[in-house]
Amino acid sequence: MFGTLLALLLAPQAAIEPVPERFEYSEAHMGTEFRLVLYADQKAHADAASRAAFARIGDLDAQLSDYQKTSELSQLNQLAQDQATDWVAVGESLWQVLEASQRIAQLSDGAFDATLGSCVRLWRRAARQGELPSAEKIAAAKTASGWTSLHMNETSHQIRISQSGLSLDLGGIAKGFALDEALHTLQTFGILSALVDGGGDVAVSNPPPGRDGWKVMLSEGTWDGADYLIL
């Protein structure tokens, strides 16, 4: 028995896997607050991963925003204000979002339409002024819209707008794309359990350690720091 005990004491001990800790971060992007909840072994690792994720979100904001005049989307819209455009090469992120938008537009028979920028601007103005737009302005905004006027070349990743005055608005899809990209960025850092919230739009990867899933609830409350999100 003594020999057995001695062998157990001298045997190499199995490595104890560290238990990932929970970390939270928040930054303002795309006109709202983005929040990250992630699990990592070390704070330095979590900090670096969160910085990269927010940097990716910020980069997409600079490309896909219709508020920033210098964004790739805004520059493209400016080209189409006075006349239909020639074929224009666009960046990979904008291409992916527009491609998904057109696919959804086709599947929904135009119920989802990323070319409604003129209509969106018209109703934003109406909300600010507290006055409904005239029937003539509504008709003009509709005329300057329509997903079939946005053409995409799969080979060259170029797009063409065939309707003068058409304006793209990615408010219905850009934030979701940013959430997915943030999760992908975290995964490149080895962060496999994470939740990303962008103003109420939520995307998650694997659940927290030891949990079956993330708990997401609707409430008028605020973020409470627990393992679930209050919207």
Buried (B, 14 or more C-beta within 10 A) or exposed (E): EEEEEEEEEEEEEEEEEEEBBBBEBBBEBBEEBBBBBBBBBEEEBBEBBBBBBBEBBBBBBBBBBBEBEEBBBBEBBEEBEEEBBEEBEBEEBBBBBBBBBBEBBEEEEBEBBBBBBBBBBBBEEBEEEEEEBEEEBBEBBEEBBBBEBBBBEEEEBBBBBEBBBBBBBBBBBBBBBBBEBBBEBBBEBEBBBBBBBBBEBBBBBBBBEEEEEBEEEEEEEEBEEEBBBBB
